[in-house]
Amino acid sequence: MQLNYALLDFARTPTVRAARAVLERQRNTYANQLRSLQLQVSEAYYSLQQEEQLVRVYDANLRNDLVVLQDTLDLKQAGLVPRLDVLRRRAIQAADEETLIQALADRAVARRQLAVLLNLPASVTPSPSDPIVVQPRWPLDLEASLLAAYRGNPELEAILATRTTLLQQSQATAAGLLPRLSLFANAGGSGSQTSLGDFELGGGGCCGSTALPLSTPNGWDWSVGLTFTWLLFDAGTTAGQARALTKQAAATAQQYAATRNDIRLRLEQAFFNHEASLAKLSSARRGVAAALEAFRDVRLRYLTGLDSELNLSNTQDRLINSLVRRINATVNVNITYAKLLKELLPMPRDPNAPIQPQLQISSQP
């Protein structure tokens, strides 16, 4: 048995601090990955809601095509419209059917993407049970959002922990050139058993023997002492390794600045797109109301023979485009809100802690 204990070791303290910095970096990386996962799930779910609504719109559009086509056939049979109107309606109905087929495929893909992201079994197919609810306007201005994003950001904290790790490792490596004093203690024992026999011949060839007792020698040994170690020359290898670690630590400053700029760019893009999506949503709502009223009037005029089928088709296309733009604008509002939320959302740094992300934000600076 041997026991060693370093009485004087200049590398011990920086080594311990480097290990703690590594743990802190891993914890911040874990929290940042949770933020990214939260955003991925939000985007996948909003995209699934978008595809679900588009399927409903295109399905309603196709059913309306069938109704208008039947009306056109009736008017053609009565001699009120030319054959051209019937052919045009059939072509429009075929094109809208293709659009619906593609929308159904896109919805199926969106469902599988969300299922894979949530690690659901292959037999489980997710489906949004609630309609699209638009998120409110982001309550903070751009400057306040940036300050809140920088404060305690795990992505930035991980870089700072990396810098601390490299600096402490550099000190621990440089300590290899300093003297080291250690205490050692050794203890051991040994034992063996031996049986001796003495054989003789006698009595005309008859054999006999004499057995001796067992011999059991035992031994113990122990020692205590000090070990003094000092690396006097290694051709600059240790010093070079320490300088390399120091330069890597200095390089993290550039990484920190670049990451900070990336966070600012992501926030600015999400903030401006969020404002634009809200404005486009307001415009799309007005467009849907006007297009729906126009379609009702044109369809009534067409059924009474006061308007042409071409005008009816154009008005129907404008209505469908308005509905699609409103859906896209609503989803874009929610996605940009989720991107803003990702940069500020608090996440636990302990893997054993429950994940209950809640963000309390106020419009007051």
N, C-alpha and C positions, 0 to 999 in steps of 0.2 A: 504494500500500500504506500502511495506517495502523495504528499500534500504540498502544493506550491501556492504561495501568496505573494503578490507584488506589493512590496512596501513602498517603493518609489517608482511610479510609472507615469510619465508626463502624457502618454497617449490615452490613458484611461478616461479622463473627463471628456475630451473632445469626441472620443468614440461613442460614449454614452449619449452625448448631445446629438451626434449625427444620427444615431439610431432613433432617438425621439423625433428628430426632424423628418426622417423617412416615414415614420408612423403618421406624423401630422400631414405630410404630403399625400399619403395614400388616403387619409380620411377626407381631405379636401377634393381629391380626385373622385372619390366615391360620391360626394355630394354634388359635384358638377355633372357626373354621369346621370345622377337621378334627375337633375334639371333637364338634361337633354332628352332623357327617356320620357319625362312628362310632356315635353313639347312634341315629341314624335307621336305619342298616343293622342294628344289633342288634335294634331294635324290629320292623323289617320281617321279619327272619328268625325271631324268636320268634313273631310273629303267624302266619307261614306254618307253622311247626311246630304251633301251636295249631290252625289250620284243618285241617291234615293229620290230626291226632289226632281231631278232632271228626268228620271224614268217616269214619274207621275205626269210631268208636263208633256213629255213626248207621247205618252200613252193617251192622254186626253186629246192631244193634237191629232193623233191618228184616228181616234174614235170620232172626232169632229169631221175629219176628212171623209170617213165612211158615210156620215150623215149627209154632208154636202154633196158627195158623189151620188148618193141615192136621190137627193133632191134634183140634181142636175139631170140624172137619167129620166126622172119623171117629167121634168120640163122639156127635155129633148123629145120624149115620146109624145108630149102634147104639142110639139112644134114651136115652143117658145124660145129655145136656145139652139145654136148651131152645134154640129157634131164636134167642132173644135173645142168647145167648153168641156165636153165629156172626156176627150182625150187629154186635155190639160189637167183635169182633176185626177185622172188615173195616174198620170206621171207624177203629180204632186203627192198622191197617196203612196206611191211606190217609194219615192224619195224619203218621205216621213217614216215609212216603215223601216227603211234601212237605218235611219237615225235612231229609232227606238231599239233596234237590234243591237247597235253599237252601245247605246246607253245601258242596256241590260248587261252586256259584257263588261263594261266599265264598272258597274255596280258589283258584279261578281268578283272582279279583281280587287276592288276596294275592300270588300268583305274579307277576302283571304289575306290581304295585307294587314288588316287590323287583327285578324286571328293569329297570324304569325308573330306580330309584335307583342300580343298578349300571351303568346305561347299556349293557345287553346288547342284542344284535341282536334284532329282532322274531322271528326264527326260533328263538331260544333261550328255553326255558322253565325257570326254576330250580325245583328241588325239593329239600327237605331229605333228606339221605341218612342222617342220624343221628337217633336218638330224642331226646326231650326229656330233658336232664340238668339237674337242679335245681342252681342255684348255692348255695354254702355261705352261712352266716350272715356278714354283713358284720363284718370283724374289728375295726373301730374303733368306739369309742363316738361319740356325737353331737358332743361338744366337740372331740375329736381330729380328727374328720372335717372340722369347720368350720375348724379351724386349718390343716389340710393343704390345704383348698380355697382359702383366702385366700392361701396362700404361693405366689408366682409365678404367680398366675392370669392367663392372657393376656387375659381380658376386662377385668380391672381394670388390667393393665399398659397396655392400649391407651388407656384413659381417661387415665392418667397421662401417656402420650406425647402425647395430644391437648392436655393442659394445657401441657406443655412447648412444644409447637409454637405455641400461641397466645401464650404469654408471649414467646417469642423473636421471633415476628412483630410483636408490639407494640413490642418494643425496636427492631427493624429499621425499623418505620414511624416511630417517634419520632426515629430517627437521621436522618431526612430533613430535620430542622430544624437539624442540626449542619453545620459546614463540611466540605467535601470537597476534597481536593487530589489531582490526577491528573497523570501524566506522559504526554505524547503525542509521537509521532514520525511524520512523514509523509515519504514518498519516492516519486518518480515520474519517469518519463521519457517522451519523445516523439520521434518520428522520421518523416520523410516523404521521398519521392523525387519529383523533378520533371524532365521532359524538355522542352526548349525547341527550337523550330524556326524558321528564318528563310527565308521564301519570296520569290523575285523573279521578274519577268517579263522576258524578254529574247529576242533572236534572232527578232524578228518574231512574237511571240506564243508562242514556245516557253517553257515554264516550267522553272524550276530551283529547287533548294532547298539550304539549308545546315543541317545538323543539329548542334545543340550537345550537349555531354556531359550526362549526368544530374546533377541537383543533389540532394544528400542532406543536408539539415540535421537535426541531432540536438540534443536538449536534456535536461538532467537538473535535478531540483529536489528539495530535501529541507529539512525543518525539524524542530526539536526545541523543546519548550517545556513549561511547566507551566500547568495550568488550576485555578483556585481558584473553587469554587462554594459559595455560602451563601444558603439560602432565608431571607429576612428576614421575609416576610409572606405568608401564604396564607389569611387569614381564619379560622384555626383548623381548617382541614380536616384537616391531618396530625395535629394533637393529638387531634382528635375520633376519628379512625380508631384511633389508638393506645389511647385510653381504651376504645373499643368492644371491641377485642381483649382488653384486660385484664379487662373485665367478663365476656367469654365464657370466659376462663380461670378466673375465679372461679366461674362457673356450673358448671364441670366437677366442683367439689367436691360439689355436690348430686347430679350424675349418678353420681359415684363411690359416694356413700352409698346411693343408690337401687339401683345394681347390686349392691352388697355385700349389701343386704337381700334382693334377688331371689335371689342365690346361697344365702343362708342359708335362705330359704323353700323353694327347690327341694331343698336337701339335707334339710331337716327333713321335708318331705313324702315324699321317697323313703325316708328312714330309717324313719319310722313305718310307711309302707306296706310296706316290706320286712319289718319285724318282724311286722306283721299278716298278711302273706302267708305267712310261715313258720308262724305259728300256725294259719292256716286250712288250710294244706297238711297239717299233722299231723292236724287234725280231719277233713279230707276223706279221708285215707287210712284212718282208723278207720271212717268212714262207708261207704267202698267195701267194706271187708272184711265189715262187718255186712250191708250190702245184698246183696252177692253170696251170702253164706250163706243169707240169708232167701229170696232168689229160688230157689235150688236146692231148699230145703225146700218152698216153696209149689208149685213146678212139679211136684215129685214127688207131692205130695199131690193136685194137680189131676189128674194123669194117672191116679191111683188112685181118683179120684172122691171124695176126702175134703175137697176145698176147691173154692171157686167160681172161675169165670173172672174175676170182678170183683176178687177179692183178688189173683189172679195179675197182672192188669193194673196194679194199684196198686203191687205190689211191683216189677214190671219198671220202671215209671216212676221209682220211688225209686232203683233201681240206676243207671239212665241219668243221672239228675240228680246222683247221687254221683260218677259217672265224669266228668261235665262239670265239676263243681265242683273235682275234683282236677286236671284239666287246666288250668283257669283259674287255680287257685292256684299251680300249678307255673310257668306262664308269667308270672304276676304277680311271683313271686319273682325270676325272671330279669330281667324288665324293670326292676323297682325296683333291682336290683343294677347293671344297666347305667346307670341314671340316677345312682346314687351314683358309679359309676366315671367317668362323664363329667366330673364336677366336679374330679376329681383326676388324670385320665389325662394324662401328659406327651405333648406333641406337638411335633414340630420346627417352628421358626419360619423355617426356610429352605426355600423351595419345592424346591430342588435336593437336599435331604437326604432319605434314605429314611424311610418311615413305618413304624416298628417300635414301636408303643406297648406299653410294658411298665411296670406299676406294681408296685413293691415296697412292700407295706404290712405293718405289724406291729401286733399288739394292744397292744404295750408303748408307753406314752406317751413 
